[in-house]
Amino acid sequence: MAIKNSLIRKLCVLGLIIAPLGHAIAKDQAWPSYGQDFSNRRYVSNAQINRSNVSKLRAAWTYRSGVKATFQATPIVVGRVMYVSLPFNHVVALDAVTGRELWRYEHRRKPGYALCCGPANRGVAVSQGMVYVGTVDARLIALDAQTGKVVWDIEVADRDSFIAENVEMLGDDDPRKKAGLAGQSGISVTMAPVVYQGMVLLGITGVGYGLHLDSDREGAPLGTVVGFAGNYGRTGFLAAFDAKTGQRIWQFDTIASANWEGEFRQLTSYGLRLDRDIAKEKADLSRYPEAAKYGGGSAWSTPAIDTRHGLLYFGTGNPSPQMDGDTRPGDNLYSVSLVCLEVKTGKIRWYYQQVPHDLWGYDVGSPAVLFDYLHKGRKVPAVGQAGKIGWYFVHHRLTGELLLKSDEFVEHKNMFATPTPEGVVILPGALGGSNWSPTALDEKKQVAYVAGIHWPVKYTKKILPATSTQPEVTYSNLEPMMDVPRWGAVSAIDLRSGKMRWQSKTPEPLVGGVLATSGGLVFVGQGNGRFSAMDATSGAELWHDVLDAGVNAPPISYSIDGIQYVAVAAGGNQIFGFKQGDFLRVYALPKAGRQ
């Protein structure tokens, strides 16, 4: 059958036969990189699966990894092989047509290593016969793509350099330990690497220090996030490594080494007022001369790469310590920013800070997307990004100029409010907006598809009483609210106007990402296990399946032997309280449905 399909495609191309009316002759189409290609658009041109036949979509195969944990990976498909990073950085190679396991790498973590953000990672990179994976214990490992054997294994960041004052080492009489707030946070690699011109690009997370306290109920969402003033954390970075040897080529620190205090902005660059005491911050500046040393700025998102101009784009996380700015006066550059670097050197070209002096955990987490933008009647090289703060931003990608801030795609309330003893309810909260979830973009229609979250959080300032040897301690509390309505929404944003073409509300907050296709479809999963195909024109659901775990990973599509497949991981998300599992499911049309 494979030979027959290949012959038919060749004859069609030569014009020797004509394809039957309505039959889609699909060429092989890989998914070779995290965002499908260097633009991160997550849009595929294959229309074999489309509005008219998606209702016939069926499971082609299912792979069970045996690792039931938060599963966020984007599968990579090169040739006939699918490469998948499992929770805790195990990696498998599968036959992309049948799901048969070809090899498996079992990752051994450093003993006693504190994880930053749970067991999840977002994928591997594949290039020149190698598979690259960044790990939860801050390593970059190269595997042989044929066998899964380790070629080299390097440390990306040294855990011992992480923090100056470590809350987990507090004395027994410290108010924080007495209140049960002592904890730890480690450096990890969460993003999927990307390989370009012989370099592996990778960044670290976990440097924006805050304590993520577990809920007291098994299977419940994250209980609360606690922030203390002090010298906690370190500087984040994005770095380039030699793809053959692992040698570090360059490193860009995500915290400015000079003038990290910036201009002390009272307004954001898009005109919203921040609740900041600028006079106090300026007066305190000399008291904290080394604040930038602990500045945070995790690198969450796989960079998009402009191959024509030799530039890359990625987002940075919150400054450290998280949620409390008393010991870090100023704007805290380049935290919570979209950053543009030269690919060859790592030199900064421009940055756009979405939230100066962030106190709310508004990391720029969703990956940047590159496209040609129709702006005022002319085509402009642009970069788009869906913010945790609930707007979609479009910039001129050579200069950073803001070209568009969309209408809100989630509700806003008490934006940039500071905490109170009673607690202030904030929307969007630290969960988003759009969290780390990748978006999809149809360049021809100039439409971005965004997975959003409506989940209020309560922001509280608390005081721990003094002990016989220690003074009182003030800290901040960010707690996702459980007794209020919460939901998700898929938004189709018209980038010409910034208006919503449509929004489709979902019962669960959406984290995981979307896929768009030229068949007029948008695929998205939910934490309740529902995986859906929506009409890209209206947002109406045209098909769904239900899996026995949360679908909180980005879908992909690829084609082999003339058959289009859609694949998605389903392992839930512990932070959001979504059921965990170990599924990778791949779908295709039955033979008759491809007509």
C-alpha positions in Angstrom: 0.0 0.0 0.0 2.9 2.4 0.9 4.5 1.8 -2.5 1.1 2.2 -4.3 0.4 5.5 -2.5 3.9 6.8 -3.3 3.6 5.9 -7.0 0.2 7.6 -7.2 1.6 10.8 -5.7 4.5 10.8 -8.1 2.2 10.2 -11.1 -0.1 13.0 -10.0 2.9 15.4 -9.7 4.0 14.4 -13.3 0.4 15.0 -14.5 0.2 11.4 -15.8 -3.0 10.7 -13.8 -5.6 12.9 -12.2 -6.6 12.4 -8.6 -10.2 11.4 -8.0 -12.5 14.3 -7.3 -12.4 15.3 -3.6 -9.6 12.9 -2.8 -6.7 14.6 -1.0 -3.3 13.3 -2.1 -1.2 14.3 0.9 2.5 14.3 0.7 4.6 13.3 3.7 4.8 16.1 6.2 7.0 15.9 9.3 6.8 17.8 12.6 10.5 18.4 12.9 10.6 21.2 15.6 8.7 22.2 18.7 6.6 24.9 16.9 6.4 22.8 13.7 9.0 25.1 12.1 11.2 27.9 13.4 8.3 30.4 13.2 6.4 28.5 15.9 3.1 29.0 14.0 1.8 25.5 14.7 -0.2 25.6 11.5 -0.1 22.7 9.0 -1.0 23.0 5.3 -2.5 19.4 5.0 -6.2 19.4 4.6 -6.9 15.7 4.3 -8.6 16.0 7.7 -11.1 18.8 7.3 -14.5 20.2 8.3 -16.4 17.8 6.2 -14.8 14.6 7.4 -13.4 15.2 10.8 -16.4 13.6 12.5 -15.0 10.3 11.2 -11.7 10.7 12.9 -10.6 7.6 14.9 -7.7 6.5 17.0 -5.0 4.9 14.8 -2.9 3.9 17.8 -2.2 4.5 21.5 1.1 4.3 23.3 1.1 3.9 27.1 4.4 5.0 28.6 4.0 3.7 32.1 4.9 7.1 33.6 1.7 8.7 35.0 2.6 12.3 35.7 2.2 15.8 34.2 2.7 15.4 30.5 3.3 18.5 28.4 5.5 17.3 25.5 5.2 18.1 21.9 6.1 15.0 19.9 8.7 15.4 17.2 8.3 13.5 13.9 11.2 13.1 11.5 10.9 10.5 8.7 8.8 7.7 10.0 9.9 8.1 13.7 8.3 10.0 16.5 10.4 11.1 19.4 8.7 11.9 22.7 10.0 13.2 26.0 8.1 11.6 28.9 7.8 13.1 32.4 11.1 13.0 34.3 12.9 13.2 31.0 12.7 9.6 29.8 12.7 9.6 26.0 11.1 7.1 23.6 11.4 6.7 19.8 8.2 5.2 18.3 7.2 4.1 14.8 5.0 7.0 13.8 2.6 4.8 11.8 2.1 2.0 14.3 3.2 3.3 17.7 5.7 0.4 18.1 8.5 1.4 20.6 11.9 1.4 18.8 14.0 2.4 21.8 13.7 4.0 25.3 16.1 6.1 27.3 15.6 6.1 31.1 16.8 9.2 32.7 18.6 9.0 36.1 18.2 12.3 38.0 20.8 13.6 40.4 20.1 12.2 43.9 18.1 14.6 46.1 17.7 17.2 43.4 14.9 19.7 44.1 12.6 20.1 41.1 11.6 23.6 40.0 8.3 22.9 38.4 7.4 19.3 38.7 8.4 16.4 36.4 7.2 17.9 33.1 9.2 19.0 30.1 8.0 20.2 26.8 9.8 18.1 24.2 13.0 17.2 22.5 14.9 18.6 19.5 16.1 16.3 16.7 18.9 17.1 14.2 21.6 15.4 12.3 21.1 12.0 13.9 20.9 13.3 17.4 18.1 13.8 19.9 18.5 16.6 22.5 16.6 16.9 25.8 16.9 19.4 28.6 16.2 17.9 32.0 14.5 18.6 35.3 17.9 18.4 37.0 19.4 21.1 34.7 21.3 19.0 32.2 21.4 18.9 28.4 21.7 15.4 27.0 22.4 14.3 23.5 21.1 10.9 22.4 21.9 8.8 19.3 18.6 9.0 17.3 19.1 5.4 16.0 19.7 3.8 19.4 18.8 6.2 22.2 22.3 5.8 23.7 23.9 8.8 25.4 26.4 10.7 23.2 27.2 13.4 25.8 25.7 14.8 29.0 26.5 18.2 30.4 25.4 20.4 33.3 23.5 23.5 32.1 23.5 25.3 35.5 25.1 24.6 38.8 22.6 24.0 41.6 25.1 25.2 44.2 25.1 28.7 42.7 21.3 28.9 43.1 20.5 31.1 46.1 22.2 33.1 48.8 19.7 32.7 51.6 18.0 29.3 51.4 14.6 29.1 53.1 14.9 25.4 53.5 17.9 26.0 55.9 16.1 28.3 58.3 16.7 28.0 62.0 14.0 26.2 64.1 13.0 29.5 65.7 12.4 31.3 62.4 8.8 32.4 62.0 8.7 31.0 58.5 9.6 27.6 59.6 7.2 27.7 62.5 4.5 28.6 60.1 5.3 25.6 57.9 6.4 27.9 55.0 10.0 26.6 54.6 10.7 25.0 51.3 13.0 24.8 48.3 13.1 25.5 44.7 15.6 24.1 42.1 16.8 25.0 38.7 15.3 23.0 35.8 15.0 23.0 32.1 11.4 23.0 31.1 11.5 24.3 27.5 12.0 22.1 24.5 15.4 22.8 22.9 15.6 24.0 19.3 18.6 23.3 17.0 19.8 26.0 14.5 23.0 26.2 12.5 24.8 23.7 14.6 23.7 25.2 18.0 21.3 23.8 20.6 19.4 26.7 22.2 18.1 26.2 25.7 17.2 28.2 28.8 16.7 27.5 32.5 13.7 27.9 34.8 13.1 28.0 38.6 15.2 31.1 39.2 12.3 33.5 40.1 12.3 32.3 43.6 9.0 31.6 45.4 7.6 28.7 47.4 5.0 26.6 45.6 3.2 24.8 48.5 1.3 21.6 47.7 -2.4 21.4 48.5 -3.4 19.3 51.4 -5.7 17.2 49.2 -4.4 14.6 46.8 -5.2 15.4 43.2 -6.1 19.0 44.1 -4.5 22.0 42.3 -1.5 23.9 43.6 -2.4 25.2 47.1 -0.7 28.5 47.2 2.4 30.4 46.2 4.4 32.3 48.9 6.9 35.1 48.3 9.4 36.6 50.7 11.6 39.6 50.4 15.4 38.8 50.5 18.3 37.6 48.5 16.7 34.5 47.0 17.3 33.1 43.5 19.8 33.8 40.7 19.9 35.1 37.2 18.2 33.1 34.5 19.7 32.7 31.0 19.2 31.4 27.5 22.3 29.8 26.1 23.6 28.2 22.8 25.6 24.9 22.9 27.6 23.2 20.2 25.3 20.5 18.8 28.3 18.1 18.3 30.1 18.5 21.6 27.8 20.3 24.1 30.3 23.1 24.6 28.7 26.4 25.5 29.0 29.0 22.7 27.3 32.0 24.2 25.0 32.8 27.1 22.5 35.7 27.5 21.6 36.5 31.1 17.9 37.4 31.4 18.6 40.1 34.0 20.4 43.2 32.9 23.9 43.4 34.4 23.7 47.2 34.5 20.8 49.6 35.1 18.4 46.7 35.8 16.3 49.2 37.7 15.4 50.9 34.4 13.2 54.0 34.3 11.0 53.3 37.3 7.9 53.2 35.2 4.6 54.1 36.7 2.8 53.2 33.5 3.3 50.1 31.3 4.4 50.7 27.7 0.8 50.2 26.7 -0.5 52.8 29.1 -1.8 51.0 32.2 -0.9 52.3 35.7 1.1 50.1 38.1 0.4 50.2 41.8 4.0 51.2 42.7 5.5 53.6 45.3 8.2 55.0 43.0 9.6 57.4 45.5 10.2 54.6 48.1 11.8 52.4 45.4 14.2 55.1 44.4 15.1 55.8 48.1 15.7 52.1 48.7 17.8 51.5 45.6 21.2 52.1 47.4 20.2 49.6 50.1 20.2 46.7 47.6 23.2 47.1 45.4 23.4 43.3 44.5 19.7 42.8 43.9 20.2 41.9 40.2 22.5 39.1 41.2 19.5 37.2 42.4 17.2 38.7 39.8 15.3 35.7 38.4 13.9 35.8 34.8 13.3 32.2 33.9 13.4 31.3 30.2 10.2 29.4 29.7 9.5 29.4 26.0 11.3 27.7 23.1 12.6 30.6 20.9 11.2 31.4 17.5 14.0 32.0 14.9 14.0 34.5 12.1 16.3 32.7 9.7 16.4 35.6 7.2 17.6 38.2 9.7 19.5 35.9 12.1 17.4 36.8 15.1 15.6 34.8 17.8 12.7 35.7 20.1 11.8 34.3 23.5 10.0 35.2 26.8 11.3 35.7 30.3 9.8 35.1 33.7 9.2 37.0 36.9 11.9 38.7 38.8 13.2 37.2 42.1 12.1 37.0 44.8 8.6 36.3 43.4 5.7 38.5 44.4 7.6 40.7 46.8 9.5 43.7 45.4 10.8 45.3 48.6 14.4 44.1 48.0 14.4 44.7 44.2 13.5 48.3 43.6 13.2 49.4 40.0 11.8 47.9 36.8 13.9 44.7 37.1 15.1 44.5 33.5 14.8 42.2 31.5 12.2 40.2 33.5 8.7 39.6 32.1 9.8 40.6 28.7 9.8 39.5 25.1 13.4 39.6 24.1 15.1 39.7 20.7 18.7 38.4 20.3 21.2 37.8 17.5 21.3 34.1 17.0 25.1 33.9 16.3 26.2 35.9 19.3 23.4 36.1 21.9 23.7 39.9 21.8 20.5 41.7 22.6 18.7 43.7 19.9 15.6 44.8 21.8 13.3 43.9 24.6 9.7 44.8 25.4 8.8 44.5 29.1 5.1 43.7 29.5 5.1 44.3 33.3 7.9 46.3 35.0 8.6 45.4 38.6 6.3 42.4 38.4 4.6 41.3 41.6 2.0 39.0 40.1 3.8 36.2 38.3 3.0 37.4 34.8 5.8 35.6 33.0 6.0 35.8 29.3 5.5 32.1 28.9 3.7 31.4 25.7 6.1 31.0 22.8 6.7 33.9 20.3 5.3 33.4 16.8 6.8 34.9 13.6 4.7 35.9 10.6 4.3 38.6 7.9 1.8 41.1 9.2 -0.4 43.2 7.0 -0.1 46.6 8.8 -1.6 49.8 7.4 -1.6 48.4 3.9 1.9 47.0 3.8 3.6 43.7 4.8 5.7 43.9 8.0 8.0 41.3 9.6 6.2 40.7 12.9 6.4 38.7 16.1 3.3 37.9 18.1 2.9 36.7 21.7 -0.1 35.8 23.9 0.4 37.3 27.3 -0.4 35.9 30.7 -1.9 39.3 31.2 -4.7 38.5 28.7 -3.9 40.4 25.5 -2.2 39.4 22.3 0.8 41.6 21.3 2.2 42.1 17.9 5.6 43.8 17.4 7.8 44.8 14.5 10.3 42.0 14.8 13.3 44.1 13.7 12.7 47.1 16.1 10.3 45.9 18.8 7.8 48.6 18.0 4.3 47.6 19.4 2.0 47.4 16.4 -1.1 45.9 18.0 -2.4 45.1 21.5 -5.6 43.0 21.0 -8.8 43.3 22.8 -8.8 41.2 26.0 -9.2 37.5 25.5 -9.9 36.9 29.2 -11.6 39.1 31.8 -9.6 41.7 33.7 -10.1 42.8 37.3 -7.8 44.6 39.7 -4.9 44.4 37.3 -1.6 45.3 39.0 -3.2 45.7 42.5 -0.9 45.1 45.4 -1.8 42.7 48.2 -3.8 43.5 51.2 -4.3 41.8 54.6 -7.9 40.9 53.6 -6.8 39.8 50.1 -7.6 41.3 46.7 -9.1 39.2 43.9 -7.1 39.5 40.6 -7.9 38.6 37.1 -6.1 37.3 35.2 -4.1 35.7 37.9 -0.7 34.1 37.9 -2.2 31.1 36.0 -3.1 33.3 33.1 -4.4 34.7 30.6 -2.5 32.5 28.3 0.0 30.4 30.4 2.9 28.5 28.7 0.4 27.1 26.1 1.6 27.6 22.5 -0.7 29.4 20.2 -1.4 28.7 16.5 -1.4 31.3 13.7 -2.9 31.3 10.2 -0.8 33.8 8.4 -3.0 33.9 5.3 -6.1 34.8 7.3 -4.1 36.9 9.8 -5.8 35.0 12.7 -4.2 33.8 16.0 -5.8 31.0 18.0 -5.2 31.3 21.7 -6.0 28.9 24.6 -7.0 31.1 27.7 -7.7 30.7 31.4 -10.3 32.4 33.6 -9.2 31.5 37.2 -9.3 34.2 39.9 -6.5 34.3 42.4 -6.5 36.0 45.8 -3.4 38.1 46.6 -2.8 38.6 50.4 -0.2 40.2 52.6 0.4 38.4 55.8 2.6 38.9 58.9 4.2 36.1 60.9 4.7 37.1 64.6 8.2 37.5 66.0 9.8 34.8 68.1 12.2 35.1 71.0 15.1 35.4 68.6 13.7 36.5 65.3 11.7 39.6 64.2 8.3 39.4 62.6 8.2 38.4 58.9 5.9 39.8 56.2 5.2 37.7 53.2 2.8 37.6 50.2 0.3 34.9 49.3 -1.1 34.1 45.8 -3.8 31.5 46.0 -5.9 30.2 43.2 -9.6 30.4 44.3 -11.5 27.2 44.5 -14.9 28.5 45.5 -15.6 30.6 42.4 -16.4 29.8 38.7 -13.4 29.1 36.5 -13.3 28.2 32.9 -11.3 28.3 29.6 -11.7 29.9 26.2 -10.3 29.3 22.8 -10.1 32.7 21.1 -9.7 33.5 17.4 -8.1 36.9 17.2 -8.2 39.0 14.1 -4.8 40.5 13.9 -5.8 43.2 11.5 -8.1 44.7 14.0 -7.3 43.1 17.4 -10.9 42.1 17.7 -12.3 38.6 18.5 -13.6 36.7 15.5 -15.0 34.2 17.9 -14.5 32.7 21.4 -15.5 29.2 22.4 -15.9 28.7 26.2 -14.8 25.4 27.8 -15.7 24.1 31.3 -12.0 23.7 32.2 -9.2 26.3 32.2 -7.1 25.7 29.1 -3.4 24.8 29.5 -1.6 22.9 26.8 -1.8 24.7 23.5 -3.6 24.5 20.1 -3.0 23.3 16.6 -4.5 24.9 13.4 -4.8 23.3 10.0 -5.7 24.3 6.4 -8.6 21.9 6.7 -10.3 24.7 8.6 -9.8 23.1 12.0 -8.4 24.0 15.4 -7.5 21.2 17.8 -7.4 21.7 21.6 -7.5 19.5 24.7 -8.9 20.0 28.2 -8.0 18.8 31.7 -11.2 16.7 31.8 -9.8 14.5 29.1 -11.8 16.0 26.2 -9.9 16.4 23.0 -11.7 18.5 20.4 -11.6 19.7 16.8 -13.3 23.1 16.3 -14.4 24.9 13.2 -11.7 27.5 12.6 -14.3 29.9 11.2 -16.9 29.7 13.9 -15.4 27.9 16.9 -18.1 25.2 16.8 -17.0 21.8 18.0 -17.1 19.3 15.1 -15.6 16.3 16.8 -14.2 15.1 20.1 -12.7 12.1 22.0 -12.5 11.6 25.7 -9.3 10.2 27.2 -8.7 8.9 30.7 -6.3 11.7 31.7 -6.1 15.5 31.2 -5.2 16.6 27.7 -2.8 19.3 28.7 -0.2 19.1 25.9 0.0 20.7 22.4 -1.4 18.6 19.5 0.6 18.1 16.3 -0.2 16.8 12.8 2.0 14.9 10.4 1.6 12.8 7.3 3.2 9.5 6.1 2.3 7.5 3.0 -0.5 9.9 2.1 -2.2 9.6 5.5 -2.6 12.6 7.8 -2.3 12.0 11.5 -3.1 14.1 14.6 -1.2 13.3 17.8 -1.5 14.5 21.4 -0.2 13.5 24.8 -2.6 13.0 27.7 -1.0 13.0 31.2 -2.8 15.8 33.0 -1.3 18.6 35.0 -0.7 18.3 38.7 -0.5 22.1 39.3 -4.0 22.6 37.9 -5.4 19.4 39.5 -6.1 17.6 36.2 -6.0 13.8 36.2 -2.7 12.4 35.5 -2.0 9.5 33.0 0.5 8.1 30.5 -1.2 8.3 27.1 0.0 9.3 23.7 -2.9 9.0 21.2 -2.7 9.3 17.5 -5.7 9.8 15.2 -6.4 9.3 11.5 -9.4 9.0 9.2 -10.5 5.5 8.3 -9.7 4.6 4.7 -13.1 5.4 3.3 -13.2 8.7 5.2 -10.2 10.1 3.2 -12.4 10.6 0.1 
